[in-house]
Each structure stands twice: as structure tokens, then as C-alpha cells.
Amino acid sequence: MMKLRVLLVDDHLLFLASLRMILEMDPGIEVVGEVTNGRGVLEAIGQSNPDVVCMDINMPDLNGIEATQQLLAVHPHVKVIGLSVHASLASVVVMFNAGASGYVIKSDAGKELLQAIYLVSQGQSYLSLRLGLNDIAELSRKPIRSTPQ
């Protein structure tokens, strides 16, 4: 079985280490790298060739929204999942408009990130279950699916 290659991008080292531990317990996932800022994303993608990038939205220097736009302009086949502490519709819409396929609230990442990675890798969208799906679908005008576990 081919493993899904995942690149983690977050400026909080403890959160990065936690995500890596959670994801590496799944036999279908290979964490191919960690980046601590938006500027390093494009270089890391060239080296690690990920299928999915889990992208922190709020980072200093180059935020996850800008990094997502730059990444997808060069590597349109890569799927991006936005990670944020904020459960705001505005953040979701901005991230989806930047090209992200998923949005996971950081406090729910332990429960939801694996499912989000698998869904976006299959061409579907994912949103944290705590978000109001009807409001988001209407605002973003994109087909959105979130599957409870």
C-alpha cells in the first residue's frame, strides 16, 4: 500500500511534535517533513513531495493563507488542510478561497486530522465538525462534506 505523504507546517514546535506522533501511528501515513514558517513551505515541498500539507493559518512572516496560494500556484496537485485555533467562518472562507481543501480546528486535530487527510487526498473537502456547515457552504459556494466518526 502506498502511504500518503504529509508535510506539517506550524510555528509551534510542541504542536508539530504532537501532530507527528498522532499521524505516525497510522500505517497509511508518512510524515515527510516539518516546516516552522510559511517561507519554508515551497522549498520543503520540492524536497519532500507531499500529497497533503497541514498548514497553520497564523504564522509570522508569511501566513498560511499566502503560503497556500503560493504553494498551489506551483504545485496544484497538492492538497492543503488549514489548521487554526479559530473556529470562525471568515477564516474558513479565506482559507478555502486560497485553495485549501480542508479546515481543522487545532483543538480537534487529535480526533479529526487523520480523517481530514484521507478525505482531501481523495478529492473531497473536510471541515471540523464544530463549524456550521450550511453557513460555510453558502458563503464559500463550494461543495463541502464533513463526515462524523
C-alpha positions in Angstrom: 0.0 0.0 0.0 1.3 3.5 -0.9 1.5 5.7 2.1 0.0 9.2 2.0 2.9 11.7 2.2 2.1 14.5 4.7 4.1 17.8 5.3 3.4 19.6 8.6 3.6 23.4 8.7 3.3 25.2 12.1 5.3 27.6 14.1 4.6 25.9 17.4 7.1 23.1 17.9 5.2 21.2 20.6 2.1 21.2 18.3 4.2 19.9 15.4 5.7 17.1 17.5 2.2 16.1 18.7 0.8 16.0 15.2 3.7 13.9 14.0 3.2 11.4 16.8 -0.6 11.1 16.1 -0.1 10.8 12.3 2.8 8.3 12.5 0.6 5.9 14.5 -1.4 5.4 11.3 0.2 2.8 8.9 -1.2 4.7 5.9 0.6 8.0 6.7 4.2 9.0 6.3 5.2 12.4 7.7 7.8 13.6 5.1 8.7 16.9 6.8 8.1 19.7 9.2 8.3 23.4 8.5 8.0 26.1 11.1 7.1 29.0 8.8 5.3 29.9 5.6 8.6 30.9 3.8 10.0 27.4 4.0 7.0 25.7 2.5 7.9 25.8 -1.2 11.4 24.6 -0.6 10.2 21.8 1.6 7.6 20.7 -0.9 10.3 20.4 -3.6 12.3 18.2 -1.3 9.6 16.1 0.3 6.9 15.8 -2.5 3.9 15.6 -0.1 0.4 14.6 -1.1 -1.2 16.7 1.7 0.1 19.7 3.6 -1.3 20.5 7.0 -0.9 24.3 7.1 -1.1 26.6 10.2 -3.0 29.7 9.2 -1.5 32.1 11.7 2.3 32.2 11.3 4.7 35.2 11.5 6.5 36.4 8.3 4.3 34.6 5.8 0.9 33.4 7.0 -0.7 30.1 5.9 -3.1 31.8 3.6 -0.4 33.4 1.5 1.8 30.3 1.7 -1.2 28.2 0.5 -1.7 30.5 -2.5 2.0 30.3 -3.4 2.2 26.6 -2.9 -0.8 25.8 -5.1 0.3 28.1 -7.8 3.4 26.0 -8.3 2.1 22.6 -7.1 -1.7 22.5 -7.9 -1.9 18.7 -7.2 -1.0 19.1 -3.5 -4.0 19.2 -1.1 -3.9 21.7 1.8 -5.6 21.5 5.1 -5.8 24.7 7.1 -5.1 24.4 10.8 -6.2 27.1 13.2 -7.2 27.8 16.8 -10.1 29.9 15.4 -13.5 28.4 14.6 -14.6 31.5 12.6 -16.4 31.3 9.3 -14.3 34.2 8.0 -11.1 32.2 8.5 -12.6 29.2 6.8 -13.8 31.1 3.8 -10.4 32.9 3.3 -8.5 29.6 3.6 -10.8 27.8 1.1 -10.6 30.8 -1.3 -6.8 30.4 -1.1 -7.3 26.9 -2.4 -7.4 24.7 0.8 -9.5 21.5 0.7 -9.9 21.2 4.4 -10.0 23.1 7.7 -9.4 21.6 11.1 -9.6 23.4 14.4 -6.3 22.7 16.3 -8.0 21.6 19.5 -9.9 18.9 17.4 -6.8 17.8 15.4 -6.2 14.7 17.5 -9.7 13.4 16.7 -10.2 14.8 13.1 -6.9 15.3 11.3 -6.4 11.8 10.1 -9.9 11.7 8.6 -9.4 15.1 7.0 -6.1 13.9 5.4 -7.8 10.8 3.9 -10.8 12.7 2.6 -8.9 15.6 1.0 -6.4 13.1 -0.6 -9.5 11.5 -2.3 -10.6 14.9 -3.7 -13.2 15.7 -1.0 -13.4 18.6 1.3 -13.3 18.5 5.1 -14.3 20.9 7.8 -14.1 20.5 11.6 -17.3 19.2 13.0 -17.7 22.3 15.3 -18.2 24.6 12.3 -21.6 25.4 10.9 -21.6 23.6 7.6 -24.6 25.2 6.0 -23.3 28.7 6.7 -19.9 27.8 5.3 -21.2 26.1 2.1 -23.4 29.1 1.4 -20.5 31.6 2.0 -17.9 29.8 0.0 -20.2 28.3 -2.7 -18.1 25.1 -2.7 -19.4 21.6 -2.1 -18.3 20.7 1.4 -18.5 17.4 3.3 -17.7 16.6 6.8 -18.2 13.1 8.0 -18.7 12.3 11.7 -16.6 9.5 13.1 
